[in-house]
Amino acid sequence: MKKNKEKKEINRNDRIRKPNILVQTLIRGLFGSILRVFLYVRTNRDKEIDNLEGPVIFIGNHVSAIDPVAMGAFASKRWIHYVTSSSYFEYAVVALLLNYFGAISKRQGTKDVRATKKIVRILRDNGVVGLFPEAARTIDGSSLPFNDSVARLAKQTKSNIVVSKMHGAAISLPRWYKGCSGGYRYGRIQQEAYVLLKKEEVKEKSADEIHEMIVKALSYNEYEWQKVHKVKYRSKSMADGMHSILHKCPKCLKDFSMATYENLLFCKECDNRVIVDEYGLLRAETRNDASFEDMVQWRTWQNGYLRKEVADDDFSMRFRGSLRIKDIDGKVTKEYKICTLIVDKENVTFTYGDFSAKIPYSSITDVVSDYSYRFEINLETDAYQFAPRNGQTVIKISDSIKCIKGILV
């Protein structure tokens, strides 16, 4: 009797929920209208998607927070179960909504067995799963690397693969956007949705061939697309928040010297001034100022200096801030209001009084950042969330860790 009760409890916790048909229709209509009217999202959808039979994996490039909403509202007429970062489930109200909508909680950068079992179960029941293989929103408007797990999942479950690709959202609603005084950057966001592979084709191809097709389909550079399409974005604050990514001045080479005001990105040390225009592209204000054409070029240059710095045998960085330690379920187990972070060639070390945690890079599965605020180092069993006193340092700390691990793009 006791075993049956425990089994029922486990089944209840692992149950995949979804709203009824009426609620699904209302949600699609509501969010679709919001995206069209307020964010000017336009879609080009392949009708062949509706003819797919059996399980479907929707994949998308991850350029903004609205990507899953657009995927569900426009790309699919069937209900999509999204694989969602477990960090969102830490908030009671959000977790309640996500569970109601049938979202699947997964820890970023780790092998989450419970999440994988749920995904496989949905697909084997001929359901639909939504995945963003990059696992995080773009930092500068270009693609993030990802592994072949989606290709292997498609092979295992014999699923169709559909692409939902967004253009323009990384400029309109960038990851580093912090609520501009002039409102969001209003301008067209383009979505395209099409069948990449039918289940019969998935069966015929190898996982490597499927992965290669997925990488090609999701590869993007927002600014290269923008230079061709020239979509205008209306905002009084096009630059606001950009300094949380572009922290190094291309003129005086100082770190953490850049700041923003409305459409201006400027250096607090040498007064180098860069204009962010209505296309989201960059230009020097005068001939005496230094700039790059876009964020991708600037960050590539910035990381060139970082790679040289990290390559030095004596490389070490030290920052002060606060630390929260979480267990595998995201629950905070310890909190230190004053903590020192040391990043060197061998380890990431957190110290507080007698407390010290030395984490070798081989133990780090992922680095997740809230730029200008904090970042989180994920391990297999727990996570370390650090908020430096100077939020602008988050980009350099996280990029240094990725550089040493060999995953910095």
C-alpha positions as CSV (number, residue, x, y, z in Angstrom):
1,M,0.0,0.0,0.0
2,K,2.8,2.4,1.0
3,K,4.8,1.6,-2.2
4,N,1.7,2.3,-4.4
5,K,1.1,5.6,-2.6
6,E,4.8,6.6,-3.2
7,K,4.5,5.6,-6.8
8,K,1.4,7.7,-7.3
9,E,3.1,10.7,-5.7
10,I,6.1,10.3,-8.0
11,N,3.8,10.0,-11.1
12,R,1.9,13.1,-9.9
13,N,5.1,15.1,-9.7
14,D,6.3,13.9,-13.1
15,R,3.0,14.5,-14.8
16,I,3.1,16.6,-17.9
17,R,0.3,19.2,-17.9
18,K,-1.2,21.4,-20.5
19,P,-4.2,23.7,-20.7
20,N,-7.4,22.5,-22.4
21,I,-8.2,23.4,-26.0
22,L,-10.2,26.5,-25.2
23,V,-7.4,28.0,-23.0
24,Q,-4.8,27.1,-25.6
25,T,-6.8,29.0,-28.3
26,L,-7.3,32.0,-26.0
27,I,-3.6,32.1,-25.1
28,R,-2.4,31.9,-28.7
29,G,-4.9,34.6,-29.8
30,L,-3.9,36.9,-26.9
31,F,-0.2,36.6,-27.2
32,G,-0.3,36.6,-31.0
33,S,-2.2,39.9,-30.9
34,I,0.2,41.4,-28.4
35,L,3.2,40.4,-30.5
36,R,1.7,41.8,-33.7
37,V,0.4,45.1,-32.3
38,F,2.9,46.1,-29.7
39,L,6.1,44.5,-30.9
40,Y,5.4,44.5,-34.6
41,V,6.2,40.8,-35.1
42,R,5.6,39.5,-38.6
43,T,5.8,35.8,-39.5
44,N,6.5,33.8,-42.7
45,R,5.2,30.3,-41.9
46,D,5.5,27.1,-44.0
47,K,2.0,25.5,-44.1
48,E,3.7,22.1,-44.4
49,I,4.2,22.2,-40.6
50,D,0.4,21.5,-40.2
51,N,0.8,18.2,-42.2
52,L,3.4,16.7,-39.9
53,E,2.4,13.5,-38.2
54,G,3.9,12.1,-35.0
55,P,6.3,13.8,-32.6
56,V,7.7,17.2,-33.4
57,I,10.8,19.0,-32.0
58,F,10.6,22.8,-32.6
59,I,14.0,24.4,-32.4
60,G,14.8,28.2,-32.4
61,N,17.6,30.6,-32.3
62,H,17.6,32.4,-29.0
63,V,17.8,36.1,-29.5
64,S,15.2,37.5,-27.0
65,A,12.7,36.7,-24.3
66,I,9.8,36.6,-26.7
67,D,11.2,33.7,-28.8
68,P,9.1,30.9,-27.2
69,V,6.0,33.1,-27.2
70,A,6.4,33.8,-31.0
71,M,7.1,30.1,-31.6
72,G,3.9,29.0,-29.8
73,A,1.7,31.8,-31.2
74,F,2.7,31.6,-34.8
75,A,4.8,28.5,-35.7
76,S,2.7,25.7,-34.3
77,K,-1.1,24.9,-34.1
78,R,-0.3,22.1,-31.7
79,W,0.6,22.8,-28.0
80,I,4.3,23.1,-27.4
81,H,6.0,21.9,-24.2
82,Y,9.0,24.2,-23.7
83,V,12.3,23.1,-22.1
84,T,12.8,26.0,-19.6
85,S,15.7,27.0,-17.3
86,S,15.2,25.7,-13.8
87,S,16.1,29.2,-12.5
88,Y,12.6,30.4,-13.6
89,F,11.0,27.8,-11.3
90,E,12.6,29.4,-8.2
91,Y,9.7,31.9,-8.1
92,A,6.5,30.4,-6.8
93,V,4.0,32.3,-9.1
94,V,6.2,31.8,-12.2
95,A,6.6,28.1,-11.4
96,L,2.8,27.8,-11.0
97,L,2.2,29.2,-14.5
98,L,5.0,27.3,-16.1
99,N,3.7,24.0,-14.7
100,Y,0.2,24.9,-15.8
101,F,1.5,25.5,-19.4
102,G,3.4,22.2,-19.3
103,A,6.9,23.6,-19.3
104,I,9.8,21.3,-18.5
105,S,12.3,22.5,-16.0
106,K,16.0,21.8,-16.8
107,R,19.2,22.9,-15.2
108,Q,21.4,24.7,-17.7
109,G,24.6,23.1,-18.8
110,T,24.1,19.8,-16.9
111,K,22.7,16.3,-17.7
112,D,19.3,16.6,-16.1
113,V,17.9,13.0,-16.2
114,R,14.5,14.0,-14.9
115,A,14.0,16.6,-17.7
116,T,15.3,14.2,-20.4
117,K,12.8,11.5,-19.3
118,K,9.9,14.0,-19.5
119,I,11.0,15.2,-23.0
120,V,11.3,11.6,-24.3
121,R,7.9,10.7,-22.8
122,I,6.2,13.6,-24.5
123,L,7.7,12.8,-27.9
124,R,6.9,9.1,-27.6
125,D,3.3,10.1,-27.0
126,N,3.4,12.0,-30.3
127,G,3.6,15.4,-28.5
128,V,5.5,18.6,-29.4
129,V,8.6,19.9,-27.6
130,G,10.2,23.4,-28.0
131,L,13.9,23.7,-27.6
132,F,16.5,26.5,-27.9
133,P,19.8,24.5,-28.4
134,E,21.9,27.6,-27.5
135,A,20.4,27.3,-24.0
136,A,20.8,31.1,-23.5
137,R,19.9,34.3,-25.2
138,T,22.5,35.8,-27.5
139,I,25.0,38.1,-25.8
140,D,25.9,40.4,-28.7
141,G,23.6,39.4,-31.6
142,S,25.5,36.3,-32.8
143,S,25.1,32.6,-32.4
144,L,26.2,30.7,-29.3
145,P,27.7,27.2,-29.6
146,F,25.7,24.1,-28.7
147,N,26.2,20.4,-28.7
148,D,24.5,17.6,-30.7
149,S,22.0,16.6,-28.0
150,V,19.0,17.8,-30.1
151,A,20.1,15.7,-33.0
152,R,20.5,12.6,-30.8
153,L,17.1,13.3,-29.2
154,A,15.5,13.4,-32.7
155,K,17.1,10.1,-33.7
156,Q,16.1,8.4,-30.5
157,T,12.4,9.5,-30.7
158,K,12.1,9.5,-34.5
159,S,10.8,13.1,-34.4
160,N,10.1,15.7,-37.1
161,I,12.3,18.8,-36.7
162,V,10.8,22.3,-37.3
163,V,12.8,25.6,-37.2
164,S,11.5,28.9,-35.8
165,K,14.0,31.6,-36.5
166,M,13.8,35.2,-35.3
167,H,15.4,38.3,-36.9
168,G,15.5,41.8,-35.4
169,A,14.5,40.9,-31.8
170,A,18.2,41.0,-30.6
171,I,18.1,44.7,-31.5
172,S,14.5,45.4,-30.5
173,L,14.7,43.5,-27.2
174,P,18.4,42.7,-26.4
175,R,19.5,40.6,-23.5
176,W,21.3,43.6,-21.9
177,Y,18.2,45.8,-22.2
178,K,17.3,47.2,-18.7
179,G,14.2,49.2,-19.4
180,C,15.1,52.2,-21.4
181,S,13.5,55.6,-20.5
182,G,12.4,56.0,-24.1
183,G,10.7,52.6,-24.2
184,Y,11.7,49.5,-26.1
185,R,13.3,49.7,-29.5
186,Y,10.1,49.6,-31.6
187,G,10.6,48.2,-35.1
188,R,9.8,45.1,-37.2
189,I,10.7,41.7,-35.8
190,Q,10.6,38.9,-38.5
191,Q,9.9,35.3,-37.7
192,E,10.3,32.4,-40.2
193,A,9.1,28.9,-39.5
194,Y,9.7,25.8,-41.7
195,V,10.2,22.1,-41.7
196,L,13.9,21.2,-41.5
197,L,13.5,17.4,-41.5
198,K,10.6,15.1,-41.5
199,K,10.7,12.0,-39.3
200,E,11.4,9.8,-42.3
201,E,14.5,11.9,-43.2
202,V,15.6,11.9,-39.6
203,K,15.5,8.1,-39.6
204,E,17.8,8.0,-42.8
205,K,20.4,10.5,-41.6
206,S,23.1,10.1,-38.9
207,A,23.1,12.2,-35.7
208,D,26.2,14.1,-37.0
209,E,24.4,15.0,-40.3
210,I,21.3,16.2,-38.4
211,H,23.4,18.2,-36.0
212,E,25.2,19.9,-39.0
213,M,21.9,20.8,-40.5
214,I,20.6,22.2,-37.2
215,V,23.7,24.3,-36.7
216,K,23.5,25.7,-40.2
217,A,19.7,26.5,-39.8
218,L,20.2,28.3,-36.5
219,S,23.4,30.2,-37.3
220,Y,22.9,34.0,-37.4
221,N,24.5,37.4,-37.0
222,E,21.8,39.9,-36.2
223,Y,23.8,42.8,-37.6
224,E,24.7,41.2,-40.9
225,W,20.9,40.6,-41.4
226,Q,20.2,44.2,-40.4
227,K,22.8,45.6,-42.8
228,V,20.8,44.0,-45.7
229,H,17.3,44.6,-44.5
230,K,17.8,48.1,-42.9
231,V,14.9,47.9,-40.4
232,K,14.6,51.1,-38.4
233,Y,14.0,51.0,-34.6
234,R,12.4,53.9,-32.8
235,S,13.8,54.7,-29.4
236,K,15.3,57.6,-27.5
237,S,17.7,55.1,-25.7
238,M,19.2,52.9,-28.4
239,A,22.5,52.6,-26.4
240,D,21.1,52.2,-22.9
241,G,22.6,49.1,-21.2
242,M,25.1,48.3,-24.0
243,H,28.0,49.2,-21.8
244,S,27.3,46.0,-19.7
245,I,28.7,44.0,-22.7
246,L,31.0,46.5,-24.5
247,H,33.0,47.5,-21.4
248,K,36.4,48.2,-23.0
249,C,37.2,51.4,-24.8
250,P,38.6,51.0,-28.3
251,K,40.5,54.3,-28.0
252,C,42.2,54.3,-24.6
253,L,41.8,50.5,-24.0
254,K,40.5,50.9,-20.5
255,D,38.3,48.1,-19.0
256,F,35.0,49.0,-17.4
257,S,35.2,52.6,-18.7
258,M,32.3,52.7,-21.1
259,A,28.9,54.2,-20.1
260,T,25.7,54.9,-21.9
261,Y,23.2,57.8,-22.2
262,E,20.2,57.7,-24.6
263,N,21.8,56.9,-28.0
264,L,25.3,57.5,-26.9
265,L,28.0,55.1,-25.8
266,F,30.9,57.0,-24.3
267,C,34.2,56.4,-22.3
268,K,34.4,58.0,-18.8
269,E,38.2,58.1,-19.1
270,C,39.0,59.6,-22.6
271,D,35.5,60.8,-23.6
272,N,35.5,58.5,-26.7
273,R,32.0,58.9,-28.1
274,V,30.0,56.4,-30.2
275,I,26.5,56.9,-31.7
276,V,24.0,54.0,-31.9
277,D,21.8,54.8,-34.9
278,E,18.2,53.8,-35.7
279,Y,19.4,50.5,-37.2
280,G,21.2,49.5,-34.0
281,L,24.6,50.0,-35.8
282,L,27.5,51.9,-34.3
283,R,29.6,54.8,-35.6
284,A,32.2,57.2,-34.1
285,E,30.7,60.6,-33.4
286,T,33.8,62.4,-34.8
287,R,36.9,61.5,-36.7
288,N,38.8,61.6,-33.4
289,D,36.6,58.9,-31.9
290,A,37.0,55.1,-32.2
291,S,34.3,52.6,-32.8
292,F,33.3,49.4,-34.6
293,E,30.3,48.9,-36.9
294,D,28.4,46.6,-34.5
295,M,28.4,44.8,-31.2
296,V,29.7,41.5,-32.6
297,Q,32.8,43.2,-34.0
298,W,33.4,45.2,-30.8
299,R,33.1,42.1,-28.6
300,T,35.3,40.0,-30.9
301,W,38.0,42.7,-30.6
302,Q,37.4,43.0,-26.8
303,N,37.8,39.2,-26.4
304,G,41.0,39.3,-28.4
305,Y,42.6,41.3,-25.5
306,L,41.0,39.0,-23.0
307,R,42.5,35.9,-24.6
308,K,46.0,37.5,-24.4
309,E,45.4,38.4,-20.7
310,V,44.2,34.9,-19.8
311,A,47.1,33.3,-21.6
312,D,49.6,35.0,-19.2
313,D,51.0,32.6,-16.7
314,D,50.3,35.0,-13.8
315,F,46.7,35.7,-14.8
316,S,44.5,36.4,-11.8
317,M,41.5,38.6,-11.2
318,R,39.9,39.5,-7.9
319,F,36.5,40.9,-7.2
320,R,34.3,41.7,-4.2
321,G,30.6,41.0,-4.0
322,S,28.0,38.7,-2.5
323,L,27.5,35.0,-2.9
324,R,24.5,32.6,-2.8
325,I,25.0,28.8,-2.9
326,K,22.1,26.7,-4.3
327,D,21.4,23.0,-4.3
328,I,20.4,20.9,-7.3
329,D,16.8,22.1,-7.1
330,G,17.7,25.8,-7.0
331,K,17.1,26.3,-3.3
332,V,19.5,28.7,-1.6
333,T,21.4,26.8,1.1
334,K,24.0,29.4,2.1
335,E,24.3,33.2,1.6
336,Y,27.3,35.5,2.2
337,K,26.8,39.2,1.9
338,I,30.5,39.9,1.6
339,C,32.7,37.6,-0.5
340,T,35.9,37.7,-2.5
341,L,36.0,36.0,-5.9
342,I,39.4,35.0,-7.4
343,V,39.6,33.8,-11.0
344,D,43.0,32.4,-12.0
345,K,44.4,29.8,-14.4
346,E,43.5,26.8,-12.3
347,N,40.4,27.5,-10.3
348,V,37.5,29.8,-9.5
349,T,37.7,30.5,-5.7
350,F,35.1,32.1,-3.4
351,T,36.4,33.2,0.1
352,Y,34.5,34.5,3.1
353,G,36.2,34.5,6.5
354,D,37.1,30.9,7.2
355,F,35.0,29.7,4.3
356,S,36.6,28.9,1.0
357,A,35.4,27.0,-2.1
358,K,37.9,26.2,-4.7
359,I,36.2,25.1,-8.0
360,P,38.4,23.6,-10.7
361,Y,37.3,24.5,-14.3
362,S,36.7,20.8,-15.1
363,S,33.8,20.8,-12.5
364,I,32.0,23.8,-14.1
365,T,29.2,22.7,-16.5
366,D,27.9,26.2,-17.4
367,V,28.1,29.9,-16.7
368,V,24.8,31.8,-16.8
369,S,24.8,35.6,-16.5
370,D,22.5,38.4,-15.8
371,Y,24.6,41.1,-17.3
372,S,25.4,44.2,-15.2
373,Y,24.0,42.3,-12.1
374,R,25.3,38.8,-11.4
375,F,26.4,35.4,-12.8
376,E,26.0,31.8,-11.8
377,I,28.4,28.9,-12.0
378,N,26.6,25.6,-12.4
379,L,28.1,22.3,-11.2
380,E,26.6,18.9,-11.4
381,T,25.1,19.0,-7.9
382,D,25.0,22.7,-6.9
383,A,25.5,26.3,-8.2
384,Y,27.4,29.4,-7.0
385,Q,25.6,32.7,-7.7
386,F,27.9,35.8,-7.4
387,A,26.9,39.4,-7.6
388,P,30.0,41.7,-7.9
389,R,29.9,45.2,-6.5
390,N,30.5,46.6,-10.0
391,G,28.0,44.9,-12.2
392,Q,29.8,45.8,-15.4
393,T,32.5,43.3,-14.5
394,V,30.1,40.3,-15.0
395,I,30.9,40.2,-18.7
396,K,34.6,40.0,-18.2
397,I,34.4,37.4,-15.4
398,S,32.1,35.1,-17.2
399,D,34.0,35.4,-20.5
400,S,37.3,34.7,-18.7
401,I,35.9,31.5,-17.3
402,K,34.6,30.5,-20.7
403,C,37.9,31.4,-22.3
404,I,39.8,29.1,-19.9
405,K,37.3,26.3,-20.5
406,G,37.8,26.8,-24.2
407,I,34.1,27.6,-24.9
408,L,34.4,31.4,-25.6
409,V,33.2,32.3,-29.1
